[in-house]
C-alpha cells in the first residue's frame, strides 16, 4: 500500500478547500466553470472577500493562459502543483482547433485522487475522449491536443525532467504555479527554476503566491498555515516584491510583478470588474486591501522577443 506523509495529506486538504471556495464563487455567478463540481461536491457559501479574491485570481490566469494559446501556432501549458485545477478542461473546450499540450503535475497523493475523479466523471471523459491510465499518470489525446497528468514531487527536479521529456520542449511553453512555491524551500525552488529555464528555451513563467510575512497580518497568515500542517517554508527567503523580482531576474530577462491589491485594478477586465462588484455588497475594503497586499502574481519571460502576454490588461 502506498504511504503518504502528513504534509502531503494537509496539502491535499487545502486543495479541496480551495476548490470549495471556487465553487462558492461560481454559484454566486462570479465566473463560469462547469467542471469544478466534478471534483468536489457540495459547499457552503463563502464570504464576499473570498469570492472577489478568487475571481481576481481566476480572471488573471484565465486571460493569460487563453491569450497564450490563442496567439501560438502550437505550445505547451504546464501547471505545477495543479490540484483540482479545471483550466485544462476549460481550454480544451474553448479552443477545439488549437494545437497545444497541457501538462499537470502535483504530489502523487493529489494526482491519484484527481485520476479517480476523472475516471468517475462522464462529463470529463466525454470531453477528453480516450484516456490512458498507468501508475500515477493519465494521458488523453485528440487530433491536435494532448493532456498529461502525473504525480511528482517538485523538489525532485531530475525526476520531473524525465517525465517532461515526453513532450516537445522546443516549442513555446507557459509554466504556471498557484500557491505552490511558498510551500517549498528556496533552494529547491531555485533548482526547479534553473531546470525549467534550461529545459524550455522559449519559457514564460507565471506565479501566484503569498509574501510579506513580517507585518501583523503576515505573521498571522504564516502561523495559520503552520497550524494547518502545511508551513510556508519558502516565504521568509523572499519576503517582498523586490526580493521575488531579484530572484526571477537571475533567469529571466523580462519580469513583471504586482500584489493582488494592485492587480485587481490593473490586471482584470474593467467591465467584468463592474459586473462582479454588483453581485455582492462589500464593506470590508480595509480588510480586503490588507489581505490582497500579501499575495502576488509574477510573470517572467526568458526573452523580450517572446513577450505575448502581460499582467496589465
C-alpha positions in Angstrom: 0.0 0.0 0.0 1.3 3.5 -0.9 2.2 5.6 2.1 1.6 9.4 2.2 3.4 11.7 4.5 1.4 14.1 6.7 2.4 17.2 4.7 1.0 15.7 1.5 -2.3 15.0 3.3 -2.5 18.6 4.6 -1.7 20.0 1.1 -4.5 17.8 -0.3 -6.9 19.3 2.3 -6.0 22.8 1.3 -6.6 21.8 -2.4 -10.1 20.6 -1.6 -10.8 23.8 0.4 -9.6 26.0 -2.4 -11.9 24.1 -4.8 -14.9 24.6 -2.5 -14.2 28.3 -2.3 -14.0 28.4 -6.1 -17.4 26.6 -6.4 -18.9 29.0 -4.0 -17.8 31.9 -6.2 -19.1 30.1 -9.3 -22.5 29.6 -7.7 -22.7 33.4 -7.0 -22.0 33.9 -10.7 -18.6 35.4 -10.4 -17.4 33.3 -13.4 -18.3 30.2 -15.2 -16.8 26.8 -14.8 -18.8 23.6 -15.3 -16.0 21.3 -14.3 -15.1 22.1 -10.7 -18.0 20.2 -9.2 -16.7 17.0 -10.9 -14.0 17.1 -8.2 -15.7 18.4 -5.1 -19.4 18.1 -4.3 -21.4 20.4 -2.0 -20.2 23.6 -0.4 -21.4 26.3 1.9 -21.4 29.9 0.7 -18.2 31.7 1.4 -17.5 35.4 2.3 -17.5 38.1 -0.3 -13.8 38.7 0.3 -13.1 35.1 -0.7 -15.3 35.4 -3.8 -13.7 38.5 -5.1 -10.2 37.2 -4.3 -10.8 34.0 -6.2 -12.5 35.9 -9.1 -9.4 38.2 -9.4 -7.0 35.2 -9.4 -9.1 33.2 -11.9 -9.6 36.3 -14.2 -5.9 36.9 -14.5 -4.8 33.3 -15.0 -7.7 32.5 -17.4 -6.8 35.6 -19.5 -3.1 34.9 -19.7 -3.4 31.2 -20.5 -6.1 31.8 -23.0 -4.1 34.6 -24.7 -1.0 32.4 -24.8 -2.8 29.5 -26.5 -4.7 31.7 -29.0 -1.5 33.5 -30.1 0.7 30.5 -30.7 0.7 28.1 -33.6 1.3 25.4 -31.1 2.5 25.4 -27.4 2.8 23.7 -24.1 1.0 24.8 -20.9 2.3 23.2 -17.7 0.6 23.6 -14.3 2.8 22.9 -11.3 1.0 21.9 -8.1 -2.2 21.7 -10.2 -4.5 20.3 -7.6 -8.1 20.1 -8.8 -7.4 22.9 -11.4 -10.0 22.9 -14.2 -8.3 25.3 -16.5 -7.0 22.5 -18.8 -10.6 21.4 -19.4 -11.9 24.9 -20.0 -9.1 25.5 -22.5 -9.7 22.1 -24.2 -13.4 23.1 -24.6 -12.7 26.7 -25.6 -10.0 26.0 -28.2 -11.0 22.8 -30.0 -9.0 23.7 -33.1 -5.8 24.9 -31.5 -2.7 22.7 -31.1 -1.4 22.5 -27.6 -0.2 20.1 -24.9 -1.5 20.7 -21.4 0.5 19.1 -18.5 -0.5 18.9 -14.9 1.9 17.9 -12.1 1.2 17.5 -8.4 2.1 15.3 -5.4 1.3 11.6 -6.1 -1.5 11.6 -3.4 -3.2 14.5 -5.1 -2.8 13.0 -8.6 -4.2 9.7 -7.5 -7.3 11.4 -6.3 -7.7 13.5 -9.4 -7.4 10.5 -11.6 -10.1 8.8 -9.6 -12.4 11.8 -10.0 -11.6 11.9 -13.8 -12.5 8.2 -14.1 -15.8 8.8 -12.3 -16.8 11.8 -14.4 -18.8 11.2 -17.6 -18.6 14.8 -18.5 -14.7 14.9 -18.4 -14.4 11.5 -20.1 -16.6 12.7 -22.9 -14.6 15.9 -23.3 -11.2 14.3 -23.3 -12.1 11.2 -25.3 -9.9 8.1 -24.9 -7.8 8.2 -21.7 -4.8 6.0 -20.9 -4.1 5.4 -17.2 -0.9 3.9 -15.8 0.6 4.2 -12.3 0.1 7.7 -11.1 -0.3 9.0 -14.6 -3.2 9.8 -17.0 -2.9 10.7 -20.7 -5.5 11.9 -23.3 -5.1 12.8 -26.9 -7.3 14.3 -29.6 -6.3 15.2 -33.2 -4.4 18.3 -32.2 -4.3 18.4 -28.4 -2.6 16.3 -25.6 -3.4 16.2 -21.9 -0.9 14.7 -19.4 -1.4 14.4 -15.6 1.3 12.8 -13.5 2.5 12.7 -9.9 5.9 14.0 -8.9 7.4 16.0 -6.0 8.6 19.3 -7.5 11.7 19.2 -5.3 12.9 16.2 -7.4 13.8 18.2 -10.5 15.6 15.4 -12.2 12.6 13.0 -12.0 10.4 15.9 -13.1 12.5 16.4 -16.2 12.4 12.7 -17.0 8.6 12.9 -17.1 8.5 16.2 -19.1 10.9 14.8 -21.8 7.8 13.1 -23.4 6.6 16.5 -24.7 8.2 18.8 -27.3 10.4 21.1 -25.2 11.4 23.2 -28.1 8.1 24.9 -28.7 6.8 28.0 -26.7 5.9 26.9 -23.2 4.0 28.6 -20.4 4.5 27.2 -16.9 2.4 28.4 -14.1 2.1 27.8 -10.3 -0.7 28.9 -7.9 0.1 28.8 -4.2 2.9 26.3 -4.7 6.4 27.6 -4.4 5.9 29.2 -1.0 5.4 25.6 0.4 8.9 24.6 -1.0 12.3 25.5 0.5 14.1 28.2 -1.5 17.0 26.0 -2.6 14.6 23.5 -4.1 12.7 26.3 -5.9 15.9 27.6 -7.3 16.8 24.2 -8.6 13.3 24.0 -10.2 13.6 27.4 -11.9 17.1 26.5 -13.0 15.9 23.3 -14.6 12.8 24.9 -16.3 14.9 27.6 -17.9 17.4 25.0 -19.2 14.7 22.6 -20.4 12.5 25.1 -22.2 14.3 27.6 -24.4 11.0 29.6 -25.1 9.8 29.8 -21.5 7.2 32.0 -19.8 6.7 31.6 -16.1 3.5 32.7 -14.2 3.4 32.5 -10.4 0.9 33.3 -7.7 1.8 33.0 -4.0 1.9 34.5 -0.6 4.5 37.1 0.6 5.0 39.9 3.1 5.3 37.7 6.2 6.7 40.3 8.7 3.7 42.6 9.5 0.9 41.7 11.8 -1.3 40.1 9.1 1.7 38.3 7.6 2.7 36.8 10.9 -0.9 35.6 11.5 -1.0 34.1 7.9 2.2 32.2 8.5 1.0 30.9 11.9 -2.3 29.8 10.3 -0.7 27.7 7.6 1.8 26.2 10.0 -1.1 25.3 12.4 -2.9 23.5 9.5 0.2 21.4 8.8 1.4 23.0 5.6 4.0 25.6 6.7 5.1 28.3 4.3 8.8 27.2 4.3 9.8 29.4 1.4 8.2 32.7 2.4 11.0 34.1 4.6 13.7 33.9 1.9 11.7 36.1 -0.5 9.6 38.3 1.7 9.0 41.3 -0.6 8.0 42.0 -4.2 11.6 43.2 -4.9 13.1 40.0 -3.5 10.9 38.0 -5.8 11.8 40.2 -8.8 15.5 39.9 -8.0 15.3 36.1 -7.8 13.4 35.8 -11.1 15.9 38.2 -12.9 18.6 35.6 -12.3 16.9 33.5 -15.1 14.6 35.8 -17.0 15.1 39.0 -19.0 11.6 40.4 -18.6 9.9 40.3 -15.2 6.5 41.9 -14.1 5.3 41.6 -10.5 2.4 43.2 -8.6 0.5 42.5 -5.4 -3.1 41.4 -5.8 -4.4 44.7 -4.5 -2.9 46.4 -7.5 -3.8 43.7 -10.0 -7.5 43.9 -9.0 -7.4 47.3 -10.6 -4.9 47.0 -13.5 -4.9 43.2 -14.3 -8.6 42.4 -14.6 -11.2 43.2 -17.2 -12.8 46.5 -16.2 -16.3 45.6 -17.5 -16.2 42.2 -15.7 -15.0 44.0 -12.6 -18.0 46.4 -12.7 -20.3 43.3 -13.1 -19.0 41.3 -10.2 -18.9 44.3 -7.9 -22.7 44.4 -8.2 -23.2 40.8 -7.2 -22.5 41.3 -3.5 -22.0 44.3 -1.4 -18.5 44.5 0.2 -17.9 46.9 3.0 -14.6 45.4 4.3 -12.3 47.4 2.0 -9.6 47.8 4.6 -9.5 44.1 5.3 -9.6 43.4 1.5 -6.6 45.7 1.0 -4.6 44.1 3.8 -5.3 40.6 2.6 -4.6 41.3 -1.1 -1.3 43.0 -0.1 0.0 39.6 1.0 -0.5 37.8 -2.3 1.4 38.5 -5.6 1.5 37.5 -9.2 4.7 37.5 -11.2 5.2 37.0 -14.9 8.7 36.2 -16.1 9.9 35.7 -19.7 13.3 34.5 -20.9 13.4 36.8 -23.9 11.7 40.1 -24.6 11.0 38.8 -28.2 8.7 36.2 -26.6 6.5 38.8 -24.9 2.9 38.0 -26.0 1.2 38.2 -22.6 1.2 40.9 -19.9 -0.1 41.2 -16.3 -1.7 44.5 -17.1 -4.9 44.4 -19.2 
